[in-house]
Amino acid sequence: MVIGYVVFWVLAIIWVILIIVFSGGWEEHFDSKWQLISKWDYNDQNQKDWKRIEYYANGQKKSKWKYDDWQQDWKWKLYNENWQLKEKRKYDDGELEELIQYNEYGKITNETTYKDWAERSKKTTSYYDNGRLKEKKEYYNGQLEELVKYDENWELINETIYKDWTEYSKKTASFYDNGRLKDKKIYKNNTLIESVQYNENWQLTNETEYKNWIEYSEKISYYDNWRIKSKWKYVDWQKRWEWIEKYENWNKKSEWKYDENWLKTWKWIEYYENGEVKEKWKYVNNNKDWTWIFKNENGETIKEVEYENWKQIM
């Protein structure tokens, strides 16, 4: 009876050993207080493929390792004490291939891929305290390719694309305290090509386009009732421009116009509030020839003067 009992346990132990040798096994490690600190799990007799888990004192997972083919290919995950993922790594043939990091909200803050241990591509992000996206960057072969920035209201304030570390195209924006758009600009090849500005009521006040550094601009101002008060439009740093001013009833108040020869040819008209012309000036031939007409509010001409080559002929 006793012999049979002993034989049974010997065979059982041999069976367990065979399972461990040929099928893998596991190990557990504890601290002095018998708190589990790590666990190892082997999947085959050669221990080529195995897992390892580490634990915090509160029993939550701290890190997780998974190895394939003698540690040549393996993955690693790191957690915080609340079991939120902090970092992930992936190795291929013993070399770091991918790195991903997370913030306290569980959002990715760094996503990097490697080749021959050098950064091949990389994406980084940062966030405001409210969890909204603040900044995003993308790199390739160590060079910054794209930069995007947002304000705390998640409004785009900067979007830049780079080529060979040089700004190729760029968009910028700023906002008033009430969150409304204040201005936005667009650059290409480090050259400003467009600028738009708004007032606090979200009314367009300035719209400028540039071509080969020549400025094509339009500026607008408004009354409190949102009606246009004045409008300026000029080309090439005011060498050619138009200006229109209006009354609150939307009738024209005055208008000026200059041609491309600076002040050599221009005209100016002033109006009464009822829309009738008050004064009209016209200059040509470098201001040598000009006419002036003055009228009353009923449209009747009161005075008319005409000069030719600086001499009055009428």
C-alpha positions in Angstrom: 0.0 0.0 0.0 2.7 2.4 1.0 4.9 1.4 -2.0 2.0 2.1 -4.3 1.5 5.5 -2.7 5.1 6.4 -3.2 5.2 5.2 -6.8 2.2 7.4 -7.5 3.8 10.6 -6.3 7.1 9.8 -8.0 5.2 9.4 -11.3 3.3 12.6 -10.7 6.4 14.6 -10.1 8.0 13.1 -13.2 4.9 14.1 -15.2 5.1 17.7 -13.9 8.8 17.9 -14.8 8.1 16.6 -18.3 5.4 19.2 -18.7 7.7 22.0 -17.7 10.6 20.7 -19.8 8.6 20.1 -23.0 5.7 22.5 -22.6 7.1 25.5 -20.8 6.2 26.8 -17.3 5.9 29.8 -15.1 7.5 31.5 -12.2 6.2 34.0 -9.6 8.4 36.4 -7.5 7.3 38.0 -4.2 8.7 40.6 -1.9 9.4 40.2 1.8 5.7 40.7 2.5 4.7 38.1 0.1 3.4 40.7 -2.3 3.5 39.6 -6.0 6.1 41.7 -7.8 6.6 39.7 -11.1 5.4 36.7 -13.0 7.1 34.8 -15.8 5.4 32.5 -18.3 7.3 30.2 -20.6 5.7 28.8 -23.7 8.2 26.1 -24.8 11.0 23.9 -23.5 13.8 26.2 -24.8 12.2 29.3 -23.3 12.4 31.1 -26.6 8.9 32.6 -26.2 7.9 33.9 -22.8 6.1 36.7 -21.0 6.9 38.7 -18.0 4.6 40.9 -15.9 5.6 43.3 -13.1 3.2 44.6 -10.4 2.8 47.7 -8.2 2.3 47.3 -4.5 -1.4 47.8 -5.0 -1.5 44.8 -7.2 -2.0 46.7 -10.5 0.2 45.8 -13.5 3.3 47.9 -13.8 4.8 46.5 -17.0 4.3 43.7 -19.4 7.0 42.0 -21.5 6.5 39.6 -24.4 9.5 37.9 -26.0 9.7 35.8 -29.2 12.7 33.9 -30.5 15.3 34.4 -27.8 14.4 38.1 -27.1 15.1 39.2 -30.7 11.5 40.2 -31.2 9.7 41.5 -28.2 7.1 44.0 -26.9 7.0 46.0 -23.7 4.2 48.0 -22.1 4.4 50.3 -19.1 1.4 51.3 -16.9 0.8 53.8 -14.1 -0.6 52.7 -10.7 -4.2 53.3 -12.1 -3.5 50.7 -14.8 -3.4 53.4 -17.5 -1.0 52.7 -20.4 2.1 55.1 -20.3 4.4 53.6 -22.8 4.7 50.9 -25.5 7.9 49.6 -27.2 8.3 47.2 -30.0 11.7 45.6 -31.0 12.5 43.7 -34.2 15.6 41.5 -34.4 16.9 43.1 -31.2 16.5 46.7 -32.4 13.9 49.3 -31.3 11.3 49.6 -34.0 8.5 51.6 -32.4 8.0 53.8 -29.4 4.6 55.2 -28.2 4.0 57.3 -25.1 0.8 58.4 -23.5 -0.3 61.2 -21.2 -2.5 60.9 -18.1 -5.6 61.2 -20.3 -4.6 58.1 -22.3 -3.8 60.2 -25.4 -0.7 59.6 -27.5 2.0 62.3 -26.9 4.9 60.6 -28.8 4.8 58.1 -31.6 8.2 57.3 -33.1 9.4 54.7 -35.6 13.1 53.7 -35.9 15.4 52.2 -38.5 18.9 51.1 -37.5 18.3 52.7 -34.1 17.9 56.1 -35.8 14.6 58.0 -35.8 13.0 57.5 -39.1 9.7 59.2 -38.5 8.3 60.8 -35.4 5.0 62.4 -34.3 4.8 64.3 -31.0 1.8 66.0 -29.4 1.2 68.1 -26.3 -2.0 69.0 -24.6 -3.5 71.7 -22.4 -4.6 70.9 -18.8 -8.2 70.5 -20.1 -7.0 67.7 -22.3 -7.4 69.6 -25.6 -4.6 69.3 -28.2 -2.0 72.1 -28.0 0.7 71.2 -30.5 1.5 68.5 -33.0 4.8 67.9 -34.8 5.9 65.4 -37.5 9.5 64.5 -38.3 11.0 62.3 -41.0 14.6 61.2 -41.0 15.2 63.6 -38.1 13.9 66.7 -40.0 10.8 68.6 -38.9 8.2 68.3 -41.7 5.0 69.7 -40.1 4.0 71.9 -37.1 0.5 72.5 -36.0 -0.6 74.6 -33.0 -4.0 75.2 -31.3 -5.2 77.6 -28.6 -7.1 76.4 -25.5 -10.4 76.7 -27.5 -9.0 74.3 -30.1 -8.7 77.0 -32.7 -5.9 76.6 -35.2 -3.3 79.3 -34.6 -0.3 77.9 -36.6 0.1 75.3 -39.3 3.6 75.1 -40.9 5.0 72.7 -43.5 8.8 72.5 -43.8 11.2 71.3 -46.6 14.8 70.8 -45.6 14.2 72.7 -42.4 12.9 75.7 -44.3 9.4 76.9 -44.0 7.7 76.0 -47.2 4.1 76.9 -46.3 2.7 78.4 -43.2 -0.7 79.4 -41.8 -1.1 81.5 -38.6 -4.1 82.9 -36.7 -4.8 84.9 -33.6 -8.0 85.4 -31.6 -9.7 88.0 -29.4 -10.4 87.2 -25.7 -14.0 86.4 -26.8 -12.7 83.6 -29.0 -13.4 85.3 -32.3 -10.9 85.3 -35.1 -8.6 88.4 -35.1 -6.3 87.7 -38.0 -4.9 84.9 -40.2 -1.9 84.9 -42.5 -0.7 82.5 -45.2 3.0 82.2 -46.2 4.6 80.2 -49.0 8.4 79.8 -49.4 8.8 82.0 -46.3 6.9 84.8 -48.1 3.6 86.3 -47.0 1.0 85.8 -49.7 -2.3 86.6 -47.8 -3.4 88.4 -44.7 -6.9 88.8 -43.3 -8.0 90.8 -40.3 -11.3 91.1 -38.4 -12.6 93.4 -35.6 -14.1 92.1 -32.4 -17.6 91.9 -34.0 -16.1 89.5 -36.6 -16.3 92.1 -39.4 -13.6 92.0 -42.1 -11.3 95.0 -41.7 -8.4 94.2 -43.8 -7.8 91.7 -46.6 -4.4 91.7 -48.3 -2.9 89.6 -51.0 0.8 89.7 -52.1 2.3 88.7 -55.5 6.0 88.8 -55.7 6.0 91.0 -52.7 3.7 93.5 -54.4 0.8 94.3 -52.1 -2.8 94.0 -53.1 -4.8 95.2 -50.1 -8.3 96.1 -49.0 -9.1 97.7 -45.7 -12.6 98.2 -44.4 -14.0 100.0 -41.3 -17.6 99.8 -40.0 -20.2 101.8 -38.1 -21.7 100.2 -35.0 -24.7 99.1 -37.1 -22.3 96.9 -39.2 -22.6 99.2 -42.2 -19.4 100.0 -44.1 -17.9 103.3 -43.0 -14.8 103.4 -45.3 -13.0 101.1 -47.7 -9.4 101.4 -49.0 -8.1 99.4 -51.8 -4.5 99.7 -53.0 -1.8 98.0 -55.1 1.9 98.0 -54.7 2.3 100.0 -51.5 -0.4 102.5 -52.3 0.9 103.6 -55.7 -2.5 102.7 -57.1 -5.4 102.9 -54.8 -9.0 103.7 -54.2 -10.8 105.0 -51.2 -14.5 105.2 -50.5 -16.2 106.7 -47.4 -19.9 106.4 -46.6 -22.5 108.0 -44.4 -24.4 105.9 -41.9 -27.4 105.9 -44.4 -25.0 104.0 -46.8 -24.8 106.9 -49.3 -21.3 107.8 -50.5 -19.5 110.5 -48.5 -16.3 110.7 -50.6 -14.2 108.7 -53.0 -10.6 109.0 -54.2 -8.8 107.2 -57.0 -5.1 107.2 -57.9 -3.5 105.5 -60.9 -0.2 103.6 -61.2 1.8 106.8 -61.8 1.4 107.7 -58.1 -0.2 111.2 -57.9 0.1 112.1 -61.5 -3.4 111.2 -62.4 -6.2 111.0 -59.7 -9.7 112.1 -58.9 -11.6 113.0 -55.8 -15.4 113.4 -55.3 -17.2 114.5 -52.1 -21.0 114.0 -51.6 -23.8 115.4 -49.6 -25.6 113.1 -47.2 -28.5 113.0 -49.7 -26.2 111.5 -52.3 -25.7 114.6 -54.4 -22.2 115.5 -55.5 -20.7 118.3 -53.5 -17.2 118.7 -55.0 -15.4 117.0 -57.8 -11.7 117.2 -58.5 -9.8 115.6 -61.4 -6.0 115.8 -62.0 -4.1 114.6 -65.0 -0.7 115.2 -66.6 1.2 115.2 -63.3 -1.4 117.6 -61.8 -0.8 120.3 -64.5 -4.2 119.8 -66.0 -7.2 119.7 -63.6 -10.8 120.6 -63.1 -12.9 121.5 -60.0 -16.7 121.5 -59.8 -18.7 122.7 -56.8 -22.4 122.0 -56.4 -25.2 122.6 -53.9 -27.4 119.9 -52.2 -29.9 120.1 -55.1 -27.2 119.1 -57.7 -26.9 122.6 -59.2 -23.4 123.7 -60.2 -22.2 126.7 -58.2 -18.7 127.0 -59.5 -16.5 125.2 -62.1 -12.8 125.8 -62.6 -10.5 124.3 -65.2 -6.7 124.5 -65.6 -4.5 123.4 -68.4 -0.7 123.3 -68.0 -1.1 125.2 -64.7 -3.1 128.0 -66.4 -6.8 128.7 -65.7 -8.8 128.4 -68.9 -12.3 128.4 -67.3 
